[in-house]
Amino acid sequence: MENSYLMIFALLLGCLASTMPVFMALFFTGTVGLVWGVGIDPQIVIEVLYRSMDKFALVVVMFFVLCGNIMTTGSIVQKLIKTANVMVGFLPGGLAMAGVLACGFFGAISGSTVATVVAIGGFMIPALIENKYDERFSVGLMTTAPILGVIIPPSIAMILYAMVSNDQLEALFLTGFLPGVLIMVAMSVYSYFVCKRAGMERQKRPTSKEVISVLKESGWALFLPVLIFGGIYSGMFTANEAAVVACFYAFFVEIFIHGDMKIKDVKRVVVSSAVTSATLLIIVAGASVFGEYLTFEQIPGKIATVVVENISSPWVFLISVNILLLIIGMFMDIISATLILTPIFLPLLSKFGIDTMHFGLIMTINLGIGYCTPPLGVSLYISGATVDRNLLFVSRAVMPFLLIQMAILLLLTFWPGLVLLLPNLIYG
């Protein structure tokens, strides 16, 4: 029996190492495991595919994808960047800090790291270089700061984690606020000292009149995250409904107030979002088939037994999990990894007395860091294409910032009280 497990996992690794798409690797391996390893009727695979799509949480994901596309098509992104720049742009390294702050603003609406690195990084990297910031520093900062897209809620990764763990989504979202702010502050402080030491020329401090003018111009854009979180935590609507509200608000602002989108653009934005959502959904479907194989073989429970027998300390367990997740994040996207690994780790958490929401935040940060770690970090390739640089250059550029994020990850791992502070205050 153990040989069959090894053959299935070897098959999965072989498929992932080839040019086969991730969703096909998961679907093919899961199907082979179910039909050959477990011996069930292949028709059950079709039922699994249907059940994996029949989940309301996936509707939320699709609407947040649409909201992100609306913002990048219109001018909301530029207005968020302009606001961030007027707030901190006059400090040493101010434009770099504005980039980090803009990633936080955009992440608080889109829920996606890839969307954040495309929208903010694609604009800020050329702007930083044009303002005589070091190219390696600029690329490293704007490749890693978009991790805020999956940490600061709403987060697509957290939505999928809650779907599997059955945690309350609104409470899980709250775990991301303080860690997100902590990462923003740490990266901004690092930028301040690096640029001050390099003697970077500062921008002129804006006058009160200029600040008020920018805030007035960006008011509708800045109200969007207020609408999302104010609505959720005031009880006006649920986290699921917030995604729909955000889309309608963004469409209304871009078409009727900013005037940067035309009615004819709506079809193109919706179709583009549908294609992106379909990409996510087929990954969910493939991961669900493989997850069904794991469930049939009771692999999560067997792993839990082995781990508990060999590890007695919850801290040793968390360190081991961090290392494992960082390695997995180098090779697998956050959606597939979340759907496959969450059922494996959940049985272990109660045995070590670890809160599921605390673990969800740790998993999200770990896998988010994977977006900017070689060899398969998507953000590395997007940033590299922006400045026409190879993978080696971008990989070196991100190292100082990855060390900062890993240090914060370690702090959050051993300080669950900080992660759970807001959920405990609001939900008890």
N, C-alpha and C positions, 0 to 999 in steps of 0.2 A: 504493500500500500504506500509506504513512504517513497518507494521508487517512482510511483505514479505521480506523487506530489512534485518530486524533483524534476521529472520529465516535463510536467506542465509549466513549472516556473522557469525551467531552462528554455522551453519553447517561447514563453513570454519575453524573456530577456533577449533571445535571438531575434524575435520579431521587432522589439524596440530598437535593437542595435542595427537593424536593417533600415531600408528606406520606407518601410511600411508605415502608414499613418498610425498614430497612437490609438485612435478609436478602433481601427481594424485589427490591430495587434491584440487589444483587450477583447474584442468580440470573438475573434478567431480562437484565441487561447481559451476563453471561457466556454465556447461551444464545444471545442475538443474535450475539455475537462468534463463537461456535463454529459456529453454523449458517450465518450470513450471511457473516461475515468469513473463517472458515477453510474452510467448506463441508463439514462432516462430518455424518454421520447423527445426527439428533436423539436417537436411541436411546442414543448414547454419553453424553448428559447424564444419563440415568437410571443408567447404570453409575457415573458420577462421583459422583452422590448416594449410591449404595449404598456405594462405597469410602470416601467421606468419613466415613460413620457407623461403618464396620467397623474401628475403631481402639481398642485397649485403653486408651489414655491418656484417652479420653473417659469411660470408666467411673470413673476416678479423680476426674475433675472432678465427676461427679454425686454421688459419695460425700462429697466435701468440701462440696458445696452442702447435702447432707442433714445433715452434721455441724453446719454453721452454723445451720441451722433448728432442730435439736434444742436447741442452746445458747440461742437466743433465745426458744424456747418455754418452756424450763425456767428454772432460776435460776443457771446457770453464769456468764452474762454479769454479773449483779448481784454475784456473788461475786468475779469478776475485778476489777470496778470498786471494790468494797469493799477488796480487797487493795491495789490501786494507791493508793487514798486513804490507807490507814493507813501506807503506805510514805513518801509525800511530801506528804500533805495539810496538814501543819503548817508547811510552808515558805511564803514569800511566793509567791503564785500556785500554791499546792500543789494545789488542786482542778483547776486547768487542767493541771498536770503529770500528775495522776492520770488525766485524760482521755486524754492522749497515751500514757501507759504502758498504759492499758486497751486502746487501739487496737492497741498492739504485742502484748499478750497475746492479744487476739481474732484479730488477723491471723495469729498463729502457729498458729491452729487452722482458721480458715475459708477463707483464701486468696482472699478477695474484698473489694474496696474498697466496693462497694455494700452488701454485708452488714454491713460494719464501720460505715459511716456511718449505716445504719438502726439497728443494735443499740446502738452506743456513742453516736453523735451524738444519736439520738432520746432517750436518757436523760440525757446530760451537758449538752446545751445548756440545757434548762430548769433543771437543777440549778445550773449556773454563774450563770445570770441570777437565780435565786432567792437565791443567795449574794452578790448585788450585784456580780458581775463585769460589765464593760461588755458590752452586747449585741453590738456589732459585733465586739469581740475574741472573745467566746464562739463566735459563729457562724463567724468566720473560722478559728479554731483547730480546731473540731470538724468543719469541712467538709474541711480539708486533711490533718489527721492520719490519717484513715482510708486514705490512700495506702499506709500501712504494711501494709494487707491484701494488696497485690499484691507488696510488696517482701520482707517477712519471710516465709520459707517456712513452710508450703506455699503456693505461689502458683498460682492457676489459669492466669494469663497465662504463667508460666514452664513449666507443664506443656504448654501448647499450643506454645510456642516450641521446647521440646525435641522435641516430636512432629514438627516440621518440620525442625529443624536436626540431629536425631539426636545431640544432646549427651546425656551421661549426666545423667539428671534429678537424682540425688542430689548430684552435683557442682555442677550449676547452682543448686540450692537454696542451697548454701553461699555463693554469691556475694551473696545477699541479706541475710545476717546483719549484717555490719559496716556496710553502707550504711543498713540499717534502724535500727541503734543510733545511728548518726551523726545521722540525721534526728530521732530521738526526743530525743537530747541537745540538738541545736540548737534545736528548738522549745520544749523545756523551759527552756533558758537564756533564750531570748527572753521566755517567759512570766514567768519569775522577775523579770527586770529591769523589764518593763512593769508588772507588778503591784506591785513594790516601789516604783517611782516614783509610782504612783497611790495609794500608802498603803493597799492592800487589807488588810482585817482578816484575820489568820491564824486557822486553826483551832488548837485546843489540841493540844499534843504528846501523842500517846497514850502511856500507860504500857506497860511491858514486858508486863504481864498482858493489856492490851487487844490488843497486837500478836499475842501468842501465841494469844489467843482467836480473832482474825480469821483467822490463818494456819491454825489447826486447823479452823475452819469451812469455809475455802476449799480445804483440802488436796486433796480429790478433784478439784476444778476445776483447780487448779494442776498436778496430776499429768498432765493430758491432753497439754499440749505436751511434757512430759518423756517421756511414753510414745511420742509420735509420733517425736520426734527421737532419743531414746535407742534406740528400736527400729530406726530406719533406719540409724543410723551405728554401731550395735553389730553389725549384720548379722542381727538377729532376723527382720526382714522388710524387704521392699523399700518404696520410696516409694509404689508403686502399692498394695501391701497395707496400708500405713499408714492410708490413707483409710478402708478397711473396718474396721480395728481401732478407729480413732477413733470411728466411728459406733456400733459395738457398745458401746464403753466409755461414750460419752456417754448412750446409751439406758439402760444399766444404772445409771449414777449418778443420772440424773434420775428414773427410775422407782422404783428400789429403795432408794436411799440418801437423796437429797434429798427424794424424794416430791413433786416439783413437776410431774411428768407422770403421767398415768394411762394405763393400757393403751389406753383408748378414744382417747387423743390421738395414738397412734402413726399411725393411718390418716391423720388430718388432716395431720400433719407430713410423712409420706411423699408424699401426694398433692401438697401444696404444693411440696415439693422436686422432684417429677416435672415440675410445670408450669414451675418455674424452669429445670430442666435442659433441658426441651424448647425453651425460648426460646434457650438457649445453642446447642443442637444445630442448630436451623434456621439460626442465624447461621453456624455452621461449615459446614453444607451449602451455603448460598448463596455463602459465601466460597470454597469448594472449586471450585464451578463457574466462578467468575470466575478463580480461580487456574489452572484447567485451560486457560482461554483464553490466559492469559499464557504458560503453558508451550508450548502449540501454536505461538504466534507468536514464541517465543524472546525475549520482551520483556526478561526479566531480563538475559540475556546481552548484548543490544543496549544496554541502559542501562549495564551494566558497562563496555562498550567506550567509550561516550561519556564516562563519568565519568573513567575512567583516562586518557583522552586529554587531558582538560582539568584534572584535579586530580592533582598529583604528591605532595602531602604528606598523610600519614594524619591529621594534626591538623586540616588544613583540611577534609578529608573528614568527620571526626567532628563538627566544628562545624556544617558544612552539614547533616549528618544530624540533629543535635540540633534545629536550627531547623525543618527539615522535619517531624520527628516531633511537635514541640510544636504546629505548625500543624495537622497531621493529627489530633492528639489532641483539638483543639477541636471537631472535627466528626464523628469516627468513634469507635465504642466500641473498647476495647482488644482484644477477641477478634477482631473483623473485621480490624482493622489489623494485628495480629500474624500472622494467617494469610495476609493478602495481601502484606504488606511483607517478611516474613522471606525468602521465596524470591527476592525482588528484590535484597535486600541481601547475601545469603549469598555469591554469586559475587564480590562486591567485597571482602569481608573478607580473603580469602587474598592478593589482589593488593596490599593495603595492610598486610599483616602484622598484622591485628587479630584477637585471639582471639574465637571465636564466643560463648563464655560471657560475656566482658566486654561484648560488643555486646548480648547478650541482656538483661543487667542494665540497660544504658543505655536500650535500647528500652522495657523494662518501666517504668522510672521516668518517661521522657518521656510515654508513653501514660497512665501512672497520673496524672500531673499534669493530663492532659486531662480527667479526671473532675471537676476543680474549676476549669476555665477556661470562660468564656463563648464562644460562645452556647449550646452543647449539653451542657455538663458536667452529668452526672446528679446528682452530689453537690450542686451548687448548688440544684437544684430540690427535692431532699429536705430540705436544711437550711432553705431558704426556706419550705417548707410547715410545718416544725416550729415556726417563729416567726411565720408569716404575714407574711413580708416578700417584696418583689419581687426579680427577678433583679439589678437594678442595686445594691440594698443588699448582697446577698450577694457579688456580684462585687467590690465595693469592700472588703468585709470580708476576703476571702481574699488580697488583694494582698501584704501584708507576709509572709505565710506562704509564698506562692508564690515570692517572691524568695529566701527562705531555702532552699527546696527546689531552686530552679534553681541557686543558688550551690553547693550540695552536688552536684548533677548535674554541674556544670562540673568540680568537683574530681575526681569519680569518672571522668569522661571522660578526664582527662589523668593519672590515677594508676591505671592498670590493676592495678598490683601490690597495691593495697589491696583491690580487688574480687576478685582471684584468690588472695589470701593463704590463705584457709581451704581452697579446693579443692586448691591446691598442697601444703599441709601434710598433708592427709589422703590425697589420691590421687596426689600426686607430680607 
